[in-house]
Amino acid sequence: MNDRSAQRMAMLQEALASGGTLHLRDAAELCGVSEMTIRRDLSTQPSAISLLGGRLVMASYPGVTPVYDLTEQQASHYQVKQRLCQRAASFIEEGDTLFIDCGSTLIPLLGQLSRFRELTVVTYALNVANAVAGLPNVRLVLLGGLFYASSQSFGSDGMGAAIERLGINKALISAAGVDCERGVSCFHFHEVGPKQAAIATAMQRLLVVDASKFGVVRPAYFASLEDFDIVVTDDERAPGLLERHPLPTLSVTLA
């Protein structure tokens, strides 16, 4: 964290010292910077301040629990996510049908797809669909249903069955939590069905997660580590963590 960023964090902590919350817009105005700069300050280094639903609050404030903010998640660890997606893209082959979920970790992957001549992308995520819809080399299968604005994705009771009728070569799955004993989890329960269906159907299953997800458990469990063929991560400790729970079919690759 540079000096200016540290000064901004100190100013915001002082503003929040008496309790309560501070809207992101007001925090940016107070510090004389953009809202994205405040988000970057919060995401690049550990902080005593949490961003919850567009408002800043001290992490120690009673009742504060992590919630999912898509914009915040996209900004968090972005350079790491780019490296992860570059590594994940190396497993993609010409003509593949890919399942791509709605996690922010996989957004940089979409910029890698234009170099292929022909791909099919299956997704339930609106932001993924918008990104690939204009690519002439990509055939898009968008799974519909009730729209969930918080994750920019769709959900329906029949989505799992629809996925199982497709021939998917590779499922690229992100997660908000990875625990060797308690499995792989995310924030949203409507994602469980399509993730599980893709994992069950795909010929190859890739879990793409950055180091911050290890040792974390989120509300919606959807898979165990043994359900995946490859884990793409940046955490050099990952192979050691998994050695305590040896899975002979699981390969770990570092970005």
N, C-alpha and C positions, 0 to 999 in steps of 0.2 A: 504494500500500500504506500503510495507516494505521499509527500507532505500535504499537498492540497486535499487529497482524498481523506487523509487522517484528520485534517482540520474540519472538513465537512462532517465527518462522522462524529467528531467531538461536539460540533455545534448542534447536530441533531440529537445526540444523547442528552445534551443540556436542555433542549426544548422538550424532550420527553421525560425528563427526570421526575417531574411531578405526577407522572402517570398519564393515562389517556392515550390517544392516537393522534397522528399527524398525516393528513392526506398527502399522497405522493406529489401532487401538483404544488401544494403549499411548501413541502420540503424543498422542492426544486427552486421555488421562488425565494425561499429563505436563504439558500446557498448560492443563488445567482447562477445556476446551471440548468441543464435540461433534465427532464425526468429520466431519460436513458442514462445520463451520467450518474444519477443517484442509484439507479438499478445496478449499474456496473460497479459502483463502490460497494454495494451490499453483496454482490455475487463473487467478486474477485478475492475477497479476504473474509475470514471469520469475523462476525460482528455481533455486538450485543443487541443489535436492532433487527427485527424481523419485518418483512413486508407481507402483509396479509390482506388480500383482496383490495389492493390499491392504497392501503394505509400502513404507515409505519408505526410500530409499537415495540417497546422494549421486550426482548425475548424472555426476560424474567417476570414479566407482568402476569399475574394470576389468570389462568384460563387460556393462555396462548398455546395453540397447538398448530403443527404444520398443516397448511392447506395448499391446494394446487392452483397456481397462477400460471397460465400458459405462457404469457409474455415473459414473466420472470424466469420460467424454466428454460425458455429458448435463449435468453441472455446468459444463463448460468453455464460456466465451463464451455463456452462456445468453441474456443480453439481446440480444446480436447475433443469435443464432439466432431469437429472437422477431421481430426486425425483418425478417430474411431471409424468414421464413415468412409474415409479413404481406404482403410484396411478392410472394412466390410465389403466395399465395392470390388475388391480383388477376388472375391469368391463368386461374383456374378459372371455368368457365361452368356454368350449370344443366344437369343431366343428364349431365355428364361422367363417363366411366369413367377413374379415376386409378390409375396404378401408383405406389405409395409404397414405397421400400425401407426397410431397417432402420437407416439411419444416425441418430445422435442429433440431427443438424442438423434433421431433419424432424419431430421430435416436437412442437414448438410448433404446427406446421401443423394438427395434428389438432383443436386447439381452435377453428380457424377454420371447420371444416366444418359446424357446426350451423346456420349462417346460410343454407345452401342448402336448397332444397326436396327435391331428389333427386340423389343421387350414388351411384356404385359405386366402391368402393375394392378394388383388387387388391394383395395384399401377401404376403410370405413371413415377415413379422416378427410375433412373438407380441405384443410390446408395442404395435405399431400396431393389431393386431386387437382386443386388449383395450380399447383406447381408443375405437375406433369401433363396437364391437359393440353398445353401448347406445344408439347414435344412431338414432332412428326413421327419419331421412331417408337413411341410408346403407345400401346393400346391400353386404355384405362377401363377398369371394372370398378365402379363406385358402388359400394354396398350401402343401401339407404335405410331409413327408419326414423325414429325420433331424434332430433338434433340436440346435442348437448353443447351449449355455447362454451362452457368452461374448458373443454378439451377440443373444441372445434371438430367433433366427431359424431357419428350416428350410432344408434343402437336399436336392435329389434330382436324379438324372440326367434325369428326365423333366420337370423344372420348366420348362425353356426352351420345350419343345414345347407345354406347357400354356398358357404365356403367349402364344405365337404364335397360338393358336386364339382368343384373345380380341380384341375390338375396343377398343383403348385410345386414348382421346383425348389424354391427357397423361401422360408419364412424369416423375415428380419424383425426381431422382437426387441422392444426396449422395456425397461422396468424402472420403477421408482425405488425398489428395494430388492436386495439379494442377500439372503442369509443361508449359510450352508445347511442348517438344520431345519429352518422354517420355510425355506423355498423362495420363490420369486413372486413379487407382488407389485401392485400398482395402486393408484389412488381411487380409480373409478370402477364400480362394480359392473357397469354396462360393457366394459372392455373385456371382462373375463371370458365370455362366450366366444367372441371372434378370435381372441388370442389362442384359446384352447383348441378351437377347431382348426386353426392354421397350423398349430404345432402337431396336431394329430394327423393332418393331411399331407403336409409338406415332405418332400424327399430329404431335405436338409434344413435343420433348424439352427439359426444363429441368434444368440443373445448378445445384444450390443449395449454395454453399460460402462459408465465412467466410474472411477475409483470411489467417488462419494456415495455410491449406492450400496457398497458392501457393508454388511453388518446392520443393514436397515430393514425394518419390516413395515410395510404399508397395509392399509385395511383390506385390499382385495387380492387374495392369493389366487394365482392362476397356474402355476407350474412348479415342479421341482427341478433342480439342476440337471438331474439325469434325463429330463425330457429334451435336452438340447444336445446338439452335436458339437457346436463350437461356441465358445465365449470370447467375444472381442472386447478387450478392456485396455486401460492404460495403467492399471495398478500392478506393479511388479510383485506385490505380495500375493496376487491372486492364485498363482500356482501353489504357493505354500498353504494358503487358506484351504484350497481344494484337496490338498494332500491328506488333510485330516478326515476328509470324506471322499476317498478315492472312487472315481467313476471311470472305469476303463474306456468307455466310449466317448468321453468328453475331452475335447481339445481346447486349450487356452492359448489365444494368440494376442500379443501385446502390440498396441499402436504406438 
